[in-house]
Amino acid sequence: MPQHGKIDYVELPSRDLAATKRFFAQAFGWEFADYGSEYVAFSGAGLDGGFHASEQVARTDTGSALVVFYSDALEDTLAKVIAAGGEVVKPVFDFPGGRRFHFTEPGGSEFAVWAEPTT
């Protein structure tokens, strides 16, 4: 349910919508609804959103915001990302508060996954 002043939806670029859909369905179990050939909405991600066809991509090295997922099992999620065709651009590293890695999906945009610190 939408809430005043809260983030409600996010839209992200993709160079290849079909490959982006396959990747997120396989790696994270997202569902999709196509709206023409240039836009696809996603659900099941914790926050609904969509991907739009674009030659531009979201990458932190060009100043883009970074979407970060949470994982209860970082190495398992890493394996799923790789198996689905993601490319690791920053291997697992420690940061204050946990561990994470960054990857690009087949449509070109960068994301990250974090987990609690190991004990």
Phi, psi and chi 1 to 4 in degrees:
 res  aa     phi    psi   chi1   chi2   chi3   chi4
   1 MET       -  126.3  161.4  130.7   17.7      -
   2 PRO   -58.7  142.3  -22.3   32.1      -      -
   3 GLN  -127.7  134.2  -65.4 -178.9   13.7      -
   4 HIS   -53.6  129.4  176.1   74.8      -      -
   5 GLY    77.3    5.9      -      -      -      -
   6 LYS  -108.2  151.0  -54.8  -62.8 -177.9 -159.8
   7 ILE   -63.6  128.6  -64.8  173.4      -      -
   8 ASP  -115.0  -26.7 -176.3   63.5      -      -
   9 TYR  -161.7  149.9 -164.2   84.9      -      -
  10 VAL  -133.3  139.3   61.5      -      -      -
  11 GLU  -119.7  134.3  -65.8 -175.0  -25.4      -
  12 LEU  -129.2  152.0  -56.8  161.0      -      -
  13 PRO   -85.3  155.1   31.8  -35.6      -      -
  14 SER  -148.9  134.3  170.9      -      -      -
  15 ARG   -77.8  -16.9  -69.6 -176.3 -178.6  144.2
  16 ASP  -147.6   92.0 -174.9  -21.7      -      -
  17 LEU   -60.0  -41.2  -71.2  176.6      -      -
  18 ALA   -62.5  -43.9      -      -      -      -
  19 ALA   -68.1  -37.7      -      -      -      -
  20 THR   -62.9  -45.2  -65.5      -      -      -
  21 LYS   -60.4  -47.7  -75.8  171.0   43.2  177.1
  22 ARG   -59.1  -45.0  -79.6 -170.5  -55.4  -86.6
  23 PHE   -59.5  -54.0  172.3   80.3      -      -
  24 PHE   -70.1  -30.2  -77.8  103.3      -      -
  25 ALA   -65.9  -44.8      -      -      -      -
  26 GLN   -72.8  -47.5 -178.4  179.5  -16.3      -
  27 ALA   -77.4  -34.4      -      -      -      -
  28 PHE  -127.7   -4.0  -64.5   99.5      -      -
  29 GLY    75.8   21.1      -      -      -      -
  30 TRP   -68.9  157.6  -66.4    6.6      -      -
  31 GLU  -114.2  155.0  -64.4 -179.9    2.8      -
  32 PHE  -134.4  152.2  -64.2   89.9      -      -
  33 ALA  -133.6  120.5      -      -      -      -
  34 ASP   -78.7  139.9  -66.7  -34.6      -      -
  35 TYR  -127.9   78.9  -67.9   93.9      -      -
  36 GLY    80.7 -168.6      -      -      -      -
  37 SER   -90.0   -6.5   62.1      -      -      -
  38 GLU  -112.3   -0.3  -58.3  -71.8  -47.6      -
  39 TYR  -151.0  139.2 -167.9   85.6      -      -
  40 VAL  -138.5  131.4   58.6      -      -      -
  41 ALA   -92.0  149.2      -      -      -      -
  42 PHE  -123.4  154.2   60.2   80.4      -      -
  43 SER  -142.0  165.9   60.4      -      -      -
  44 GLY    85.7   15.7      -      -      -      -
  45 ALA  -106.3    1.2      -      -      -      -
  46 GLY    96.0  -28.4      -      -      -      -
  47 LEU  -146.0  126.4  173.5   69.3      -      -
  48 ASP   -71.4  156.4  -70.3  -15.3      -      -
  49 GLY  -173.5 -160.9      -      -      -      -
  50 GLY  -157.6  165.5      -      -      -      -
  51 PHE  -116.4  137.6  -70.0   99.6      -      -
  52 HIS  -116.9  144.9   58.7   87.7      -      -
  53 ALA   -64.3  131.2      -      -      -      -
  54 SER  -161.0  146.3  174.9      -      -      -
  55 GLU   -79.7  -18.1  -72.4  -55.2  -49.1      -
  56 GLN   -83.9  154.4  -58.5  -63.8  -43.7      -
  57 VAL  -133.3  162.8  -66.8      -      -      -
  58 ALA   -92.5  111.1      -      -      -      -
  59 ARG  -136.4  138.0  -61.0  -74.8  -57.2 -106.7
  60 THR   -66.1  -28.0   58.3      -      -      -
  61 ASP   -72.0   -9.1   60.0    1.0      -      -
  62 THR  -111.7   11.4   59.5      -      -      -
  63 GLY    94.5    8.5      -      -      -      -
  64 SER   -71.9  152.9  176.2      -      -      -
  65 ALA   -65.2  154.4      -      -      -      -
  66 LEU  -113.4  123.8 -179.9   64.7      -      -
  67 VAL   -87.4  126.6  175.5      -      -      -
  68 VAL  -120.7  127.0 -177.7      -      -      -
  69 PHE   -94.5  157.0  -53.8  123.0      -      -
  70 TYR  -103.4  146.1  175.9   75.1      -      -
  71 SER  -136.5  138.2  174.1      -      -      -
  72 ASP   -78.8  -17.6  -73.7  -31.0      -      -
  73 ALA  -142.4   85.5      -      -      -      -
  74 LEU   -56.2  -47.2 -166.5   64.6      -      -
  75 GLU   -65.6  -35.5  -77.5   71.2   18.6      -
  76 ASP   -64.4  -43.3  -68.9  -14.5      -      -
  77 THR   -65.2  -40.6  -57.9      -      -      -
  78 LEU   -57.5  -45.3  174.3   60.5      -      -
  79 ALA   -62.2  -40.2      -      -      -      -
  80 LYS   -65.8  -40.7  -72.9  179.9 -178.4  178.9
  81 VAL   -60.8  -46.3  163.3      -      -      -
  82 ILE   -66.3  -45.0  -67.6  168.4      -      -
  83 ALA   -61.5  -31.3      -      -      -      -
  84 ALA   -84.1   -3.5      -      -      -      -
  85 GLY   104.4    9.3      -      -      -      -
  86 GLY   -74.0  154.1      -      -      -      -
  87 GLU  -114.5  122.1  179.7 -178.4  -22.6      -
  88 VAL   -74.1  122.9  175.2      -      -      -
  89 VAL  -106.7  -16.5  -65.9      -      -      -
  90 LYS  -141.7  108.7  -70.3 -173.7 -177.8  177.4
  91 PRO   -60.8  167.2  -18.3   28.8      -      -
  92 VAL   -51.4  130.8  174.7      -      -      -
  93 PHE  -143.2  156.9   63.2   94.7      -      -
  94 ASP   -85.0  145.9  -66.6  -30.7      -      -
  95 PHE  -143.7  162.6   70.7   97.5      -      -
  96 PRO   -56.9  117.6  -24.7   34.4      -      -
  97 GLY   104.7   -7.4      -      -      -      -
  98 GLY   165.0 -153.3      -      -      -      -
  99 ARG  -135.9  152.1  -57.3  165.2   51.2 -125.6
 100 ARG  -158.8  168.2   75.5 -174.6 -156.1 -169.1
 101 PHE  -140.2  159.4   68.1   91.3      -      -
 102 HIS  -115.5  147.6  -67.1 -148.3      -      -
 103 PHE  -145.8  160.5   67.6   91.6      -      -
 104 THR  -110.8  142.7   55.1      -      -      -
 105 GLU   -90.5  166.4   49.8   86.9   15.8      -
 106 PRO   -57.9  -21.4  -27.7   36.3      -      -
 107 GLY   -81.2   -4.3      -      -      -      -
 108 GLY   105.7  -13.9      -      -      -      -
 109 SER   -85.6  151.8  -71.4      -      -      -
 110 GLU   -96.4  140.9  179.6 -178.6   -4.5      -
 111 PHE  -138.5  171.1  -63.3   84.4      -      -
 112 ALA  -137.6  159.1      -      -      -      -
 113 VAL  -131.0  133.3 -179.3      -      -      -
 114 TRP  -124.2  161.4   82.7  -79.6      -      -
 115 ALA  -144.9  161.5      -      -      -      -
 116 GLU   -58.7  156.7  -57.8  -72.6  -20.9      -
 117 PRO   -65.1  149.2   13.9  -18.8      -      -
 118 THR   -77.5  150.2   54.7      -      -      -
 119 THR   -98.1      -   53.7      -      -      -
